[in-house]
Amino acid sequence: MPLRVGSELPSFDGATEWLNGEPDWDSLRGRPLLVHFWAVSCHICHENLPVIAEWRAKYGPKGLGFVSVHMPRQEADTDVEEVRRQVAEYGIVEPCAVDNRHCVAENFENQYVPAYFLFDAEGKMRSRAAGANGLKMLQSALERLLEG
């Protein structure tokens, strides 16, 4: 059963590695949070990562926090050096969990890339979306959350 609206922010336990450092959970507490899942072999992810960067610039100053999760879709995606290279190439500056065993994905009850989970300042999920139009689908919920 997929994670439901109102669910608590799941654990990131099981991440095999963190790139860009582990999240500073104390600084993220009390702020809305966008968690996005991606994979090096996912072309839709590559197309959407610049939008995440735009959102970081636009909504980060308004309090939105970001955490990235690399969820491999195939064996070749588990190459951490390639993940590290693409994190740099696509300008992913937020903490990025490497989820080679899919533990974080299981905690989020997620099987898709790209996938996006939006949490409010209390750590309750307010919206989720996946696929090519996921960010467009999430934008109005994000703007409502930041306005309220």
Secondary structure in CASP SS format (residue, H / E / C, confidence):
PFRMAT SS
TARGET T0000
AUTHOR 0000-0000-0000
METHOD secondary structure of the structure
MODEL  1
M C 1.00
P C 1.00
L C 1.00
R C 1.00
V C 1.00
G C 1.00
S C 1.00
E E 1.00
L C 1.00
P C 1.00
S C 1.00
F C 1.00
D C 1.00
G C 1.00
A C 1.00
T C 1.00
E E 1.00
W E 1.00
L E 1.00
N C 1.00
G C 1.00
E C 1.00
P C 1.00
D C 1.00
W H 1.00
D H 1.00
S H 1.00
L H 1.00
R C 1.00
G C 1.00
R C 1.00
P C 1.00
L E 1.00
L E 1.00
V E 1.00
H E 1.00
F E 1.00
W E 1.00
A C 1.00
V C 1.00
S C 1.00
C C 1.00
H H 1.00
I H 1.00
C H 1.00
H H 1.00
E H 1.00
N H 1.00
L H 1.00
P H 1.00
V H 1.00
I H 1.00
A H 1.00
E H 1.00
W H 1.00
R H 1.00
A H 1.00
K H 1.00
Y H 1.00
G H 1.00
P H 1.00
K H 1.00
G C 1.00
L C 1.00
G E 1.00
F E 1.00
V E 1.00
S E 1.00
V E 1.00
H E 1.00
M C 1.00
P C 1.00
R C 1.00
Q C 1.00
E H 1.00
A H 1.00
D H 1.00
T H 1.00
D C 1.00
V H 1.00
E H 1.00
E H 1.00
V H 1.00
R H 1.00
R H 1.00
Q H 1.00
V H 1.00
A H 1.00
E H 1.00
Y C 1.00
G C 1.00
I C 1.00
V C 1.00
E C 1.00
P C 1.00
C E 1.00
A E 1.00
V E 1.00
D C 1.00
N C 1.00
R C 1.00
H C 1.00
C H 1.00
V H 1.00
A H 1.00
E H 1.00
N H 1.00
F C 1.00
E C 1.00
N C 1.00
Q C 1.00
Y C 1.00
V C 1.00
P C 1.00
A E 1.00
Y E 1.00
F E 1.00
L E 1.00
F E 1.00
D C 1.00
A C 1.00
E C 1.00
G C 1.00
K E 1.00
M E 1.00
R E 1.00
S E 1.00
R E 1.00
A E 1.00
A E 1.00
G C 1.00
A C 1.00
N C 1.00
G H 1.00
L H 1.00
K H 1.00
M H 1.00
L H 1.00
Q H 1.00
S H 1.00
A H 1.00
L H 1.00
E H 1.00
R H 1.00
L H 1.00
L H 1.00
E H 1.00
G C 1.00
END
